[in-house]
Amino acid sequence: MKIWIKYLIGILAGVILGVFIPNTSFSLISEISDLVIRIGKYAVYPLVFFSFSIAVYKMMEEKDSIKTFLYSLFFIVFNTFVVLLIGATVAFIINPRRIPIITEEVAQVQASNWIDVFKLLIPDNVFNVFLGANALLPILFFSFMIGIHLNYDKRETLIIKDVLDTLGKLFYQMNSLIVELLSLGMIALGTFYTIQWKMVEDITPYLQVVLIIGIFTVFLLFVIYPLLTMLITKTKNPYQLLRGYIGSIMAALISGNSIFAYGTIVKESRENLGIPRKIGAIHLPLNILFGRPGTAVITAVSFFVILRSYSSLEITIFQYLWTFGFSFLISFTLPFHSYGASYVALSMLCGLYGKGMEDGFLNLQPILFVLSSFGASIDAGSALVNGYFTSDKLGRTHKINPKYYI
C-alpha cells in the first residue's frame, strides 16, 4: 500500500476519534502527539549530518557542488517569490474581513537572535551543535565543513568517507522504517488536530482567512506546482509526479512541523521522484531551512487581516508592497523554527511595522495550528518540487514508473 494511502487512512481514523473524544483529553492526546513527532524526527538529524557531508565531498569530486548549490538557491528564491506574489495579490484583491482584537494577556513568541544564531553555528565546543533542540542548521554547517575537507588526502580519509557513507545509508534505512510506522502515528496526530479545532471557541471571525489560505494551498499544490513542473522540466503528466510526494504534504499538514515531515520527504524524493541521493542530501536540508514559500505567503495574508482589523481604511498599494517585501525577506531568517514559523514571521512583521500593531499577531493565536499546518504543507511540497527542478537541470533525475511508487 502506498505511503500516502496509509497516512490518509490514519489521519481519517484520527479525525473520527477526535470528533468523539472529549476536549478534556487534550493534555493526554497532546503528549501522545508530541511522542509521535519525536519518533518521526528520530533519525532525521544523523541522516542529514552523514548524508550531507558525503554528498558535498562527492559533488566536489565531480565538480558539480557549486552548480548544485546555485540551482538549489535559485529555485528556493524563485519559488518563494512566485508563491508569495500570487498569494499576496489574491489576498490584497479579496481584502479580507476584520477579526476580533484580543485584549487579554497571551503567550508571546520569541524570534531568533542572530547573534545567538552565529554562536550556535560556531560554538566553543563543536560537539555542542548536537545538543540544541532545533539544531539542524548548526549540524548542517558542521557537516559541510567536514565534507569540504574530505579530499585533502584521499588515502588518509578513505576510511572516514566509507564510514560516513555507510552511516548515511544506515540512517536512511532506519528512517524508512520510521516512515512506514508513522501511518499509525497519524491516528494520534489526526485526533489532536481535530480536538484543536473543537477547542476554538468561535471560529466564525477566522473562517474567511482560513478559507483563503486553505483554498490557496490546494490551488498552489494541485494547479500551480504542476504547471511549473510542466514548464520547467517538460514533464508531460505532472500529476503522476504529484502522486509521488503527496505523502510528504500530508505529513507536514497534519503535524505543522517541517522536520517531522523531512523523513517522508527524503524517502519520497529518492524512491518516487528519482532525485539522486547526493543531490537530495544537499538540496532538501537547505530547502527545509530556508525555502519557506508557505511561511511567506501565510505571513503576508495574515498581516493583511491584522491591518484590516486595526484600521477601517482599505489596504494601500504601499502597504501591499511593504508587506510583500518584508514577508519575502523574513521567510529566509527562520531556520530554527520547524513549527509555527508563520506565527514567528508574523510577530517580526508586526514589530517592524509598529504603529501600535506590535502585538497584532496575537490576535491570530487561536488558529496558530491552522497557520502552521498550511505553511508546513506548502513548504514540504516546495522542497520536493524544487529538488526535482534542481535534479532535472543537472540531468541527474532517474525516471521512475508511478506504479513503483512507495
N, C-alpha and C positions, 0 to 999 in steps of 0.2 A: 504494500500500500504506500502511495506517495506521502512524503512528509507533510505537505500542506493539507492533505485529506485527514491525516491523523491529528494534526493541530486543530483543524476545523471541528472535528468530532469532539475533541477535548474541550475546546472553547465553548461550543454549544451546550455540552453537558454541564459545564461550569455556570453558564448563564442561566440555565434552567434551575440548577441548585440555588443560585443566588437569588432568584425570584422568591423562593420559598424559605430560605434560611433567614431568620430574624436579624435585624440590624445589630442586636445585642451581641452577636457573634463576630462583630467587626474585628476586635483585637485578635481573636484566635485565627480567623481567616487571614488577617494581615501578617501574622507570624508565619503561617504556612506559606503564603505567597512570597514572603521575604526569603524563606528557605529555598523555594523553587528558583528564585532569581539567583541566589548564591550557587546553587547547583549548576545553573546554566552558564555562570561565569567561571566555574571552577577551573577549566583548562585553558581559558582564553589568554591569560597573561603569559604563562610559559609558552603557549603556542605562538603568540606574537613575538616573544623575545627570541626564541630559537629560529623560527622561520624567517624573521626579518633580517637577522644578521647574515644567515647563509644566502638569502636572496640578494642582499646588497653585494656580497662578495661575488656571486655568480654573474650578476648583471655587470659588475665592473670588469670581470674577466672577458665578458662578451662585448664590452664597450657600449652597453645599452643602458647603463644606470642613469645617466643624465637624461637621455631621451624618455625613459620610463617615468622619472620624477617630473619632467616637464609636461608630459601628456597628462599625468595624474593631476598635477596642479592646475593645468589649463581647464580640464573638464570639471574639476571642483569649482573653480571660479565661474566658468561658463554656465554650469548647471544652476548654481546659486543665483546668478544674475537673471537667467531666463525665468526660473520658477518665481522669484520674488517680483520680477516685472509683471508677470501675468497675474499673480495673486494679489499684489498690492493695487494694481489697476482695477481689477474686478471689485475689490472691497471699496475703493475710492468711488467708483461709479455707483455701487449699491448704496453707499452712505449708511452704514449700519445704525440701528436704533441705540438709544442710551440704555445703560444698565444702572442699577441702584448703587449709590455711593456708600461704601461701608465705613462707618464711623468708629466702631469699636476696635480695640487692640487686636491685631492679627500678627501671627509669627512672620518676621521679616526673613528675607533670603540674603545670603552673603555671596557677592560676586568675587571672582578670583582677584587677588592682589598680584600684579605681575612681578613685583619684587620677590614675593614668595614663590612665584612660579619658577623664576630663574634659580632660586635657592634649591628648589626641588629637582630641577634639571641637573644642577651641579652641586650635589651635597658634599659635606666634608668627608663623608664615607660613602663611596659609590654603592655599597650594598644596601644603603638606606632607600634606594629607588624601589626596592621590592616591598617596602613596608607601608606605603601610602594606600589609602582606601580607594583612590581613583588615580592609580599610579601608571596608567598606560603610556602617557607621554614621556615621563622620565625613563620608563623601561624601553620605550622605542628609541629614545636618544642614546641610551647606553648600548642597546643592540646595534644601532647604526655605527657607533664608534668602534665596536668590535668588528663589524662587517668590513669596514674600510681598511682595517689593519690586518686582515687575514692573509693578504698577499705579500706581506713584507719578506717572508721566506717560506716558499711553498713546501719545502721538506719539513721544516720545524712545525708548521701549522697544520700539516696534513691530518694528524690525529684529532686536533681541535675541530677542524672542518667536518670530519667524519662524525664526531660526537654531536656537534650542533645539528648536522643534517639528520642524524638518526633520532635525536630527541625531538626535532621538529616533526618528523613523521610519527613518532610515538604519541606525542600530544595531539596530533591530528586524529589518530585512531581513537584516543580517549575522548576527544571532543565529539567524534562521530557517534560513539556510544551514548554520550550525554544527550545529543540532539535527538536520537531515537527515543530515549526515555522521557524527553520533555513533553511528549504528547499526553502523558499522564499528568504532568505538572500544569498543563494548560487548563485542566479542570479547576485547580485552585486559583489560577490567575483569572479565569473567566468568572468564577464565583466572586472573587474580591472586586473585580471591575464592576460587576452588577450591583453589589452592595454599595459601592461608592456612588453609583447613580441614584440608588434609593435614598441615600443619606443627604442628597442635595435638597434642602428644604423647599425651594421654589425654583424650578428650572426655567420657568416661563421667561424671565428677563434675559436669560442667557441663550435662549433657544435659537435666536436668529444667528448669533455669532457661531454657535456650534454647527448649525446647518450650513453656513457659508464655508467654514473650514472643512467640514465633512464632505460636502459636495465637491469642493475644490480638490481635496485629497484624492477622491475617486476619479475625478476628471483628469488629474495630473498623472496618476499611476496607470490608468487604463486608456487614456487617449493621447496625452502629450508625450509621455515617455515612449510609447510605441511609435508615434510619428517621428520623434527624434531618432529612434533606433533605425527606422527605415531610411531617413535622410542621411545619417552619418555613416552607417555600416552597410547600407544597401540590402538589408535583410528583407526578404520578400514577405514573410509572415511573422511580424514581431510579437504577435500574441502567443505563438508557440514558445518564444523566448520568455514571455511574461509568466507562463506556467512554471518556468524553471526557478523563479525567485519569489513566488507568491508566499511560500512558507516563511521566508525572512521577514516579509512585510507583516504577516500575521503575528509573528513572534514579537516584533517591535511594537505593533499596535496594541496588543493585549497587555504588554509589560510597560510600555513607555520608556524602556531602557535600551539604549543603543549597544551597550556592552553585552547585555544578556542576549540580544539578537545576533551578536557577532559570530557566535558559534555556528548558527544556522547559515548566516551569510557566507562564511568561509566554505562550508560544505556544499552549498548550492552553487557557489561561484565556480568551484572546480568540477563538480560532478554533473552539473546541469548546464551551466553556461560555457564550460570549456575554457575558463580562464586559467592559464598555467600557474603552477604553484608559486614560482618566483615573481611573477607579476602581481598576483593576488596578495602575496605576502608583503609586498611593498605598498601597493595601492590601497588595499582595504583598510589597514590601520590609519593611514593618512586621511582617508575619506571619513572614517568614523569620528576622528578627532576634529577635523577642520571642514569637512564637507557637510554643512548643515542648511541646505535649502529649505527643509521643512521648518526648522527653527526660525530661519529668517522670515519666511512668509507669515508664520503664525504670530511672530513678534509684531510685524507690521500691521496685520489685520487687527490684532488685539489693541494695539496702540490707537488705531483709528476709533475703535469702540470707546476707549478711555477719553480721547479728545472730544468725541460727541457727548459723552456723559458729563464732562466738566464745562461745556460751553453750549449755548443754544445756537451758535453760528455754524455754518457749513464748513467743512474741511477745505482749506485753500490749496492751491497748487503748490505754494511754498511748503506748506505742512506735508503734503504728499511727497515732494522731493526730499525734504529733510528726513522724513520717516524712512523712505526708501534707502537713502544713502547710509544712514546710521544703522538700520537693520542689517544691511548688507555687510558693513564693516564689523559690527558686533558679532555676527554669526561665526566669524573666524577666531574669536577670542574665548571660546568656551570648551577647551579640550578637557577640562577637569569636571565637566558636568554631563554625566551619562544619563541622568534622569532630571527632568524639569528644566532643561536648557532654555526652552522658550520663556519660561517664567523668570529665569535669571536674566536673560537678554532683555525682557520687558522691563524689569526693575532698573537695569542700566539705562535703557532708553528714557524712562520716566525721569531718572535722576539727571540725565543730560538735558532734557527739555526744560525742567524746572517749572516756573510759573505756578507754583502751588500744586503741581501734579507729581511731586517726588514719590508719593506713596500711592499713586493711582493704580499701580499694578496689583495692589492688594485686593482691589475690587473684583478681580478675576480668580481669586484663590478658590472659590467653591468649585470651579471647573478646571483646576490645575491638572488633574489626572487626564482630562479630555485633551487639553492642550499638549500635554506630554505625549499622549498616545498618537495623535495625528502627526505631531512633529517627528517623532521617532520613526513612524511608518514611512514617511516621505524620505527621511534621511537614509533609512535602510534600502529603500528602492533606488535612491540616488547612488548609494555606494556600489550597488551591483551594476546599474546601468553605466555609470562612469567607468567601472572596471572593465566592462565589456567593450566600451568605446576605446579605452586605452589599449586593451589586448588586440582589438581589431586593427587599430592604426599601426601597431608594432608588427602585425602579421603573424601573431602567435596563437590566435584562438583555435581551439580544437572543436570542430563541429560535432555536436552530439545529437543523435536522433532523439526527439522528445519521448519516444516510447521507452527509452532507457533512463529517463529522469528518475531521480530518487524521490 
